[in-house]
Amino acid sequence: MKIKAKIKGDIIKVKAMAKHIMLPYKAAKAKGVEANFITNWKATIGGKVVFEVSSSQFLSKNPILKYKLDNKVIGAKAGDNITMTWVDKLGKTKTETKKIK
């Protein structure tokens, strides 16, 4: 997973790309394998969950997730770490940590 996080004023802009095949039910059935796609994304800063979302089979291969956080609420500063985790349908988990710029 690749993560970029930057503070601009009172907003933290985050962009993450997960390397995942994102195999939906229809394609999996055609290949004779089990469907597998990312079902949950979570981000933490300083041990606090700041972003969490469920997803479905309708994201493309190697999905990119972009979101903005209100830093007035979070109170992060440049140099703090953001940790992102995703979990797929088969239970595989990937976690990555990067410093906020």
Backbone torsions as a table, in degrees:
resi	resn	phi	psi	omega
1	MET	NA	140.1	175.6
2	LYS	-111.9	137.2	-178.9
3	ILE	-131.0	138.3	169.7
4	LYS	-129.0	131.0	177.8
5	ALA	-139.5	127.6	-178.8
6	LYS	-134.1	141.4	174.4
7	ILE	-94.9	127.4	174.4
8	LYS	-131.3	105.4	-177.3
9	GLY	66.5	-123.1	179.6
10	ASP	-100.5	16.1	-177.5
11	ILE	-121.0	136.9	171.1
12	ILE	-104.8	119.0	177.4
13	LYS	-97.2	126.0	-177.6
14	VAL	-122.2	137.4	175.2
15	LYS	-135.9	127.5	-179.1
16	ALA	-134.3	141.8	175.0
17	MET	-122.6	125.1	177.8
18	ALA	-99.3	134.5	174.5
19	LYS	-89.8	105.5	-176.5
20	HIS	-154.6	146.1	-177.6
21	ILE	-72.9	-25.7	178.6
22	MET	48.7	63.8	-176.4
23	LEU	-90.1	106.1	-178.6
24	PRO	-73.6	170.4	-176.2
25	TYR	-56.7	-46.3	-176.5
26	LYS	-63.0	-47.2	179.7
27	ALA	-66.4	-37.5	179.4
28	ALA	-64.9	-41.9	178.7
29	LYS	-62.0	-41.5	178.9
30	ALA	-63.5	-33.2	179.9
31	LYS	-89.2	-10.6	-179.8
32	GLY	75.5	28.8	178.7
33	VAL	-126.2	173.5	179.6
34	GLU	-81.0	141.3	176.9
35	ALA	-62.1	145.8	179.4
36	ASN	-152.8	120.2	178.8
37	PHE	-152.1	161.6	-179.6
38	ILE	-70.1	130.3	-178.2
39	THR	-109.7	-19.4	-177.5
40	ASN	-149.4	138.1	175.0
41	TRP	-123.2	141.2	177.1
42	LYS	-145.3	140.6	176.6
43	ALA	-126.0	140.0	176.7
44	THR	-129.6	146.3	172.7
45	ILE	-131.6	124.7	179.9
46	GLY	60.7	32.2	178.3
47	GLY	81.1	-3.5	178.8
48	LYS	-101.4	134.8	175.9
49	VAL	-71.3	121.4	-178.4
50	VAL	-111.7	-12.7	-179.5
51	PHE	-157.3	132.2	174.7
52	GLU	-150.3	134.2	-177.9
53	VAL	-148.8	145.9	172.2
54	SER	-97.1	146.3	179.0
55	SER	-131.3	173.4	-176.4
56	SER	-129.1	-168.0	-177.2
57	GLN	-73.5	-3.6	-172.1
58	PHE	-91.6	18.7	172.8
59	LEU	-99.2	148.3	-178.0
60	SER	-76.2	170.4	175.2
61	LYS	-57.6	141.0	-178.9
62	ASN	51.9	59.8	-174.5
63	PRO	-64.8	148.2	176.4
64	ILE	-110.9	131.1	-179.0
65	LEU	-118.4	124.7	178.0
66	LYS	-122.6	137.0	175.9
67	TYR	-156.8	163.8	179.0
68	LYS	-120.9	143.6	178.7
69	LEU	-120.4	145.1	177.5
70	ASP	-83.0	107.8	-176.5
71	ASN	-73.5	-14.1	173.7
72	LYS	-62.8	-34.6	-179.7
73	VAL	-81.9	-41.4	-173.6
74	ILE	-80.4	-42.9	179.5
75	GLY	74.9	29.1	179.0
76	ALA	-80.0	160.4	176.1
77	LYS	-135.4	161.7	178.3
78	ALA	-55.9	134.9	-178.2
79	GLY	101.1	-19.0	174.3
80	ASP	-68.9	156.6	179.4
81	ASN	-95.7	141.5	169.5
82	ILE	-114.0	132.5	179.5
83	THR	-116.4	126.0	177.6
84	MET	-115.7	139.6	179.6
85	THR	-132.8	137.5	169.8
86	TRP	-124.5	153.1	178.3
87	VAL	-128.8	133.5	178.9
88	ASP	-101.2	177.5	-174.0
89	LYS	-62.6	-27.7	179.9
90	LEU	-89.9	1.6	176.5
91	GLY	94.2	-0.9	177.5
92	LYS	-68.6	138.7	-179.6
93	THR	-123.0	140.1	175.4
94	LYS	-130.3	130.5	-179.8
95	THR	-127.6	139.1	178.7
96	GLU	-139.8	142.3	178.4
97	THR	-124.4	135.6	177.1
98	LYS	-137.6	156.6	175.3
99	LYS	-81.6	142.2	176.0
100	ILE	-79.8	134.0	179.4
101	LYS	-95.3	NA	NA
